[in-house]
Amino acid sequence: MRSPAARGLMTIVGAVALMATLQACQESTAEQAPGDTLRTARVETITAGPAYAERRFVGRVAASSTVDLSFQVGGRIVNMPVQEGSIVPAGNLIAELDKTDYERAVREAQVALELSELDHQRNQQMLNNGAIPQATYDRALADLEMRRLALAAAERNLSYASIEVPFDALVTRRLVDSFTQVQAGTEVVRVQDVTELRVNISVPENLMSVLQTPERFSVVAQLSAYPGQSFELEYREHATEADPVTQTYPISFALDRSEAPGALPGMTATVIVTSRQGAMPDLITVPVAALDTAADGSFRLWVYDQQTAQVSPRTVTVGTLGSERVEIESGVQIGEQIVTAGAHLLRDGMRVTPYVSVR
C-alpha cells in the first residue's frame, strides 16, 4: 500500500502530465513536418543540484525483534496475567499452565530415586560380602542413574509449565485465552523486544558512502508523540543489498527508550541526518512533469539516447517533492538526458526530435 505522500505525488504527476501532454501535442504539431515519423520532445540534461549538509527521511520505529512465545509442554493455561499493549519487564511471568500433573511427576520421581538409592546401598554391601555378582550390582547402579535422569526431566517439565519473558517486552497480542488447553509448541503470546527500540529508514545509494561510516554524520529523530523534541539516534546496522523495488538501502538506528518512554513500535519518525564533514552528495532533481507511472504503479523517467535518437523508460526512486521539481534518489545519472514533457505519448524505442529545455 502506498503512503499518503506517494499517492499525493501520483495525483500531482497525473495532473501535470495531462497539461504537459497537451503542451507537447501543440509543440509536436507546430514543429513536425507533414509525414515526419519523429515526435518532438522536450529534453533536459540531468545536472547536479545544490548539495545540503542535512537530509530528512521518513522513518518508522520498530522493536529489536518480534517473538511468539510458546510452552515446551502441553496443558491447560490457568494464568495469563499480561494485557495487550502492556510492557513486561524481563523475568516476569507471561503465562502458566496447570502444574498439578507436573508436580506429581516430580514427587514420584523423587520417591523412585530415594528407593533406588537405598537399593544401591544394600547392593554395595552385598557386593562387598560376595553375596551378589558384579553384573547384578551394575544393573542396580544403572537403575539409580536412570532414576536421577527421570527426576531431572520431571523438574525440567515442571519449569516448562511457566513462561517468563526473556527481555523487556511489549505484549502485542494474546494468541490464546486463559483456560485453553494447548499442546507443546502452541504459540500463546506475541511480544516485541523493546529493550532497545530501532528507527529504520531507507536511503539512496549516493548516501551509502556517508552512512556506512557513523563518525561522518549525526542523526536525530523527531516523534509526533513528543512535539518540539529531538532524540539522538545511534547507528546499528545497514543492509548490503538494495531493496529490489525501491533500489534503496535499509539502515537501522537505536533509540534509547528511557529518553522516549512513550515511543512504540510502528510510530512514524522524521529522521534528520546531518553530515559532520560538509555537504551531502549532490542531489538530482527533475521537473515533476517528467515523471511517468508504469502499469505496476512505479515511477519512471524517459531517457533519451543521443546516438540512436530513441527513448526508453527507466524506473526511478523519488524523494522529496518540491513545488516544481522532485528529487530522484536512484535510477538515473548526472549527464543523461530525459524527456520532460509528453511522457504519456512515448513508447519504448520511439525515435524523437529533441527540443532542448534550459533549466
C-alpha positions as CSV (number, residue, x, y, z in Angstrom):
1,M,0.0,0.0,0.0
2,R,1.4,3.4,-1.0
3,S,1.9,6.1,1.6
4,P,-0.3,9.2,1.5
5,A,2.8,11.2,0.2
6,A,3.2,8.7,-2.6
7,R,-0.4,8.8,-3.5
8,G,-0.3,12.6,-3.4
9,L,2.7,12.6,-5.7
10,M,0.9,10.3,-8.2
11,T,-2.0,12.7,-8.2
12,I,0.3,15.7,-8.9
13,V,2.1,13.7,-11.5
14,G,-1.1,12.8,-13.3
15,A,-2.3,16.4,-13.4
16,V,1.0,17.8,-14.5
17,A,1.3,15.0,-17.1
18,L,-2.0,15.9,-18.6
19,M,-1.1,19.6,-19.0
20,A,2.4,18.6,-20.3
21,T,0.8,16.2,-22.8
22,L,-1.4,18.9,-24.2
23,Q,1.5,21.3,-24.5
24,A,3.7,18.6,-26.1
25,C,1.0,17.8,-28.6
26,Q,0.8,21.5,-29.6
27,E,4.6,21.7,-29.9
28,S,4.7,18.5,-31.9
29,T,2.0,19.7,-34.3
30,A,3.8,23.1,-34.8
31,E,7.3,21.7,-35.3
32,Q,6.8,18.4,-37.2
33,A,6.7,18.5,-40.9
34,P,3.8,16.5,-42.6
35,G,4.7,12.8,-42.9
36,D,7.6,13.1,-40.4
37,T,7.6,10.0,-38.2
38,L,9.7,11.7,-35.5
39,R,8.0,13.1,-32.5
40,T,9.3,16.3,-31.0
41,A,10.1,16.0,-27.3
42,R,11.3,18.5,-24.8
43,V,14.6,17.2,-23.3
44,E,16.7,18.2,-20.3
45,T,20.2,17.2,-19.3
46,I,20.4,15.9,-15.8
47,T,22.8,18.0,-13.7
48,A,23.8,18.0,-10.0
49,G,21.6,20.2,-7.9
50,P,22.6,22.0,-4.7
51,A,24.1,19.8,-2.0
52,Y,23.0,20.0,1.5
53,A,24.6,19.3,4.8
54,E,21.3,17.9,6.1
55,R,18.8,15.4,4.8
56,R,15.4,14.4,6.1
57,F,13.8,10.9,5.8
58,V,10.6,9.4,6.9
59,G,11.4,6.5,9.3
60,R,9.5,4.0,11.4
61,V,10.0,2.9,15.0
62,A,10.5,-0.8,15.3
63,A,11.3,-3.4,18.0
64,S,14.6,-5.2,18.0
65,S,12.7,-8.4,17.4
66,T,9.2,-9.9,17.5
67,V,8.8,-13.3,19.1
68,D,5.8,-15.7,19.5
69,L,6.3,-17.4,22.9
70,S,5.1,-21.0,23.5
71,F,5.1,-23.7,26.1
72,Q,7.5,-26.6,25.7
73,V,5.0,-28.9,27.3
74,G,1.2,-29.2,27.0
75,G,-1.6,-28.5,29.4
76,R,-4.3,-26.1,30.4
77,I,-3.5,-22.4,30.8
78,V,-4.6,-21.2,34.3
79,N,-2.8,-17.9,34.5
80,M,-2.0,-15.3,31.9
81,P,-1.5,-12.0,33.8
82,V,-0.5,-9.8,30.9
83,Q,-2.6,-7.5,28.8
84,E,-2.1,-6.5,25.2
85,G,-0.2,-3.2,25.0
86,S,1.5,-3.6,28.3
87,I,5.2,-3.6,28.8
88,V,6.5,-6.5,30.9
89,P,10.0,-6.3,32.5
90,A,12.4,-9.1,31.8
91,G,11.9,-12.2,34.0
92,N,8.2,-11.6,34.7
93,L,5.6,-14.2,34.3
94,I,3.8,-14.2,30.9
95,A,1.6,-17.4,31.2
96,E,1.4,-20.5,33.3
97,L,-0.1,-24.0,32.9
98,D,-1.9,-26.1,35.5
99,K,1.1,-27.7,37.3
100,T,-0.7,-30.4,39.2
101,D,0.4,-33.3,37.0
102,Y,3.9,-32.0,36.6
103,E,4.3,-31.5,40.4
104,R,3.1,-35.1,40.9
105,A,5.5,-36.4,38.4
106,V,8.4,-34.6,40.2
107,R,7.3,-36.1,43.5
108,E,7.0,-39.6,42.0
109,A,10.5,-39.3,40.5
110,Q,11.9,-38.2,43.9
111,V,10.4,-41.2,45.7
112,A,11.6,-43.6,43.0
113,L,15.1,-42.1,43.3
114,E,15.1,-42.4,47.1
115,L,14.2,-46.2,46.8
116,S,16.8,-46.7,44.2
117,E,19.5,-45.1,46.4
118,L,18.5,-47.4,49.3
119,D,18.7,-50.4,46.9
120,H,22.1,-49.2,45.8
121,Q,23.4,-49.0,49.4
122,R,22.2,-52.6,50.0
123,N,23.7,-53.9,46.8
124,Q,27.0,-52.2,47.6
125,Q,27.2,-54.1,50.9
126,M,26.1,-57.4,49.3
127,L,28.7,-57.0,46.6
128,N,31.4,-56.4,49.2
129,N,30.3,-59.6,51.0
130,G,30.2,-61.5,47.8
131,A,26.5,-62.2,48.1
132,I,25.7,-60.9,44.6
133,P,27.7,-60.9,41.3
134,Q,29.1,-57.8,39.8
135,A,26.5,-57.8,37.0
136,T,23.6,-57.5,39.5
137,Y,25.3,-54.6,41.1
138,D,25.9,-52.9,37.7
139,R,22.3,-53.2,36.8
140,A,21.2,-51.6,40.1
141,L,23.7,-48.8,39.6
142,A,22.3,-48.2,36.1
143,D,18.8,-48.1,37.5
144,L,20.0,-45.5,40.0
145,E,21.3,-43.3,37.3
146,M,18.1,-43.7,35.3
147,R,16.1,-42.5,38.3
148,R,18.3,-39.4,38.6
149,L,17.7,-38.6,35.0
150,A,14.0,-39.1,35.4
151,L,13.9,-36.7,38.3
152,A,15.8,-34.1,36.3
153,A,13.4,-34.5,33.3
154,A,10.3,-34.1,35.6
155,E,11.8,-31.0,37.2
156,R,12.5,-29.6,33.7
157,N,9.0,-30.2,32.5
158,L,7.7,-28.5,35.7
159,S,9.8,-25.4,34.8
160,Y,8.4,-25.5,31.3
161,A,4.9,-25.1,32.6
162,S,5.7,-21.4,33.1
163,I,6.8,-18.8,30.5
164,E,8.9,-15.9,31.7
165,V,9.7,-13.1,29.3
166,P,13.4,-13.1,28.4
167,F,13.6,-9.4,27.8
168,D,11.7,-6.1,28.4
169,A,8.7,-6.9,26.2
170,L,5.7,-5.2,24.7
171,V,2.8,-7.6,24.6
172,T,1.3,-7.1,21.1
173,R,-1.2,-9.9,21.0
174,R,-2.6,-12.7,23.2
175,L,-2.9,-15.6,20.8
176,V,-5.0,-17.8,23.1
177,D,-7.3,-17.2,26.1
178,S,-6.9,-18.3,29.7
179,F,-8.1,-21.9,30.5
180,T,-7.3,-23.0,26.9
181,Q,-5.9,-26.5,26.5
182,V,-2.7,-26.2,24.5
183,Q,-0.1,-28.6,23.1
184,A,3.6,-28.3,23.4
185,G,4.8,-25.6,20.9
186,T,1.5,-23.8,20.6
187,E,2.2,-20.1,20.4
188,V,0.3,-18.3,23.2
189,V,1.6,-14.7,23.3
190,R,3.3,-12.4,20.8
191,V,5.8,-10.0,22.2
192,Q,8.3,-7.4,20.9
193,D,11.7,-6.8,22.4
194,V,11.7,-3.1,23.4
195,T,14.9,-3.3,25.5
196,E,16.2,-1.1,22.7
197,L,14.0,0.5,20.0
198,R,15.1,0.8,16.4
199,V,14.3,3.5,13.9
200,N,14.6,2.3,10.3
201,I,15.0,4.4,7.2
202,S,15.9,3.7,3.6
203,V,18.4,5.8,1.8
204,P,19.6,6.1,-1.8
205,E,22.8,4.6,-3.0
206,N,24.6,8.0,-3.2
207,L,24.3,8.4,0.6
208,M,25.6,4.9,1.5
209,S,29.2,6.1,1.4
210,V,28.4,8.6,4.1
211,L,26.1,6.5,6.3
212,Q,28.4,3.4,6.3
213,T,30.8,5.4,8.5
214,P,28.9,6.7,11.6
215,E,31.7,9.1,12.5
216,R,30.8,11.2,9.4
217,F,27.3,12.0,10.4
218,S,24.9,12.6,13.3
219,V,21.3,11.5,13.4
220,V,18.3,12.7,15.4
221,A,14.6,11.6,15.3
222,Q,11.5,13.7,15.9
223,L,8.4,11.9,17.0
224,S,4.8,13.2,16.9
225,A,4.3,11.9,20.4
226,Y,7.0,14.4,21.6
227,P,6.4,17.6,19.6
228,G,9.3,20.0,19.6
229,Q,11.8,17.4,20.9
230,S,14.6,15.6,19.1
231,F,16.2,12.3,20.2
232,E,19.7,11.3,19.3
233,L,20.0,8.0,17.4
234,E,22.9,5.6,17.3
235,Y,23.9,3.7,14.2
236,R,23.4,-0.1,14.5
237,E,23.5,-1.8,11.1
238,H,22.7,-1.4,7.4
239,A,21.8,-3.8,4.6
240,T,24.3,-4.5,1.9
241,E,21.7,-5.3,-0.7
242,A,19.3,-2.8,-2.1
243,D,15.6,-3.2,-2.0
244,P,14.6,-4.8,-5.3
245,V,11.7,-2.5,-5.8
246,T,12.9,0.9,-4.4
247,Q,16.6,0.4,-5.0
248,T,17.3,1.9,-1.6
249,Y,19.3,0.6,1.3
250,P,17.7,0.0,4.7
251,I,19.6,1.4,7.7
252,S,18.8,0.8,11.4
253,F,19.4,3.2,14.3
254,A,19.0,2.7,18.0
255,L,16.6,4.9,20.1
256,D,17.1,5.0,23.8
257,R,13.7,4.0,25.2
258,S,14.5,5.7,28.6
259,E,14.5,9.1,26.8
260,A,11.3,8.5,24.9
261,P,9.3,6.0,27.1
262,G,6.1,6.8,25.1
263,A,7.7,5.6,21.8
264,L,6.1,2.4,20.5
265,P,6.9,0.2,17.5
266,G,5.0,1.3,14.4
267,M,5.2,5.0,15.1
268,T,6.4,7.3,12.3
269,A,9.6,9.4,12.9
270,T,11.2,12.2,11.0
271,V,14.9,11.3,10.8
272,I,17.3,14.2,10.3
273,V,20.8,13.1,9.1
274,T,23.5,15.8,9.4
275,S,26.9,15.4,7.9
276,R,29.9,16.2,10.2
277,Q,32.2,16.7,7.2
278,G,30.5,19.2,4.9
279,A,27.7,18.7,2.4
280,M,26.0,15.5,1.5
281,P,26.4,14.1,-2.0
282,D,24.8,16.2,-4.8
283,L,21.1,15.9,-5.4
284,I,19.4,15.1,-8.7
285,T,16.1,16.9,-9.3
286,V,13.8,16.7,-12.4
287,P,10.6,18.6,-13.3
288,V,7.5,16.9,-11.9
289,A,6.1,16.8,-15.4
290,A,9.0,14.4,-16.4
291,L,7.7,11.7,-14.1
292,D,5.6,8.9,-15.6
293,T,3.9,6.0,-13.9
294,A,4.2,2.4,-15.1
295,A,1.5,-0.2,-15.1
296,D,2.6,-1.5,-11.7
297,G,2.4,2.0,-10.1
298,S,6.2,2.6,-10.0
299,F,7.6,5.9,-11.1
300,R,9.8,6.2,-14.2
301,L,11.6,8.7,-16.5
302,W,12.0,8.5,-20.2
303,V,15.7,8.6,-21.0
304,Y,16.8,10.0,-24.4
305,D,19.8,8.3,-26.2
306,Q,21.6,10.9,-28.4
307,Q,23.2,8.3,-30.6
308,T,20.1,6.4,-31.6
309,A,17.6,9.3,-31.1
310,Q,15.4,6.9,-29.2
311,V,13.8,7.0,-25.8
312,S,13.4,4.2,-23.2
313,P,11.7,4.1,-19.8
314,R,13.8,3.9,-16.6
315,T,12.4,3.1,-13.2
316,V,13.4,5.6,-10.6
317,T,13.0,6.1,-6.8
318,V,11.6,9.5,-5.9
319,G,12.5,11.6,-2.8
320,T,11.4,15.0,-1.6
321,L,8.7,16.7,-3.7
322,G,9.1,20.4,-4.4
323,S,6.7,22.9,-5.9
324,E,8.0,22.3,-9.5
325,R,10.7,19.7,-9.2
326,V,11.1,16.3,-7.5
327,E,14.2,14.7,-6.1
328,I,15.4,11.5,-7.8
329,E,17.2,9.2,-5.3
330,S,18.2,6.5,-7.8
331,G,17.7,5.2,-11.3
332,V,19.4,7.9,-13.5
333,Q,22.8,9.5,-13.6
334,I,24.1,13.0,-14.0
335,G,24.7,13.8,-17.7
336,E,21.9,11.7,-19.0
337,Q,19.1,13.3,-20.9
338,I,15.4,12.9,-20.1
339,V,12.1,13.9,-21.7
340,T,10.4,16.5,-19.6
341,A,7.0,16.8,-21.3
342,G,4.6,14.5,-23.1
343,A,5.9,11.3,-21.4
344,H,2.4,9.6,-21.8
345,L,2.8,9.8,-25.6
346,L,6.1,7.9,-25.7
347,R,6.8,4.3,-26.4
348,D,9.9,2.2,-25.7
349,G,12.3,2.6,-28.6
350,M,10.4,5.6,-30.2
351,R,12.6,8.0,-32.1
352,V,12.2,11.6,-31.2
353,T,13.5,15.0,-32.2
354,P,14.9,16.7,-29.0
355,Y,13.8,20.2,-28.1
356,V,16.4,21.2,-25.5
357,S,14.9,22.6,-22.3
358,V,17.1,25.0,-20.3
359,R,16.8,24.6,-16.6
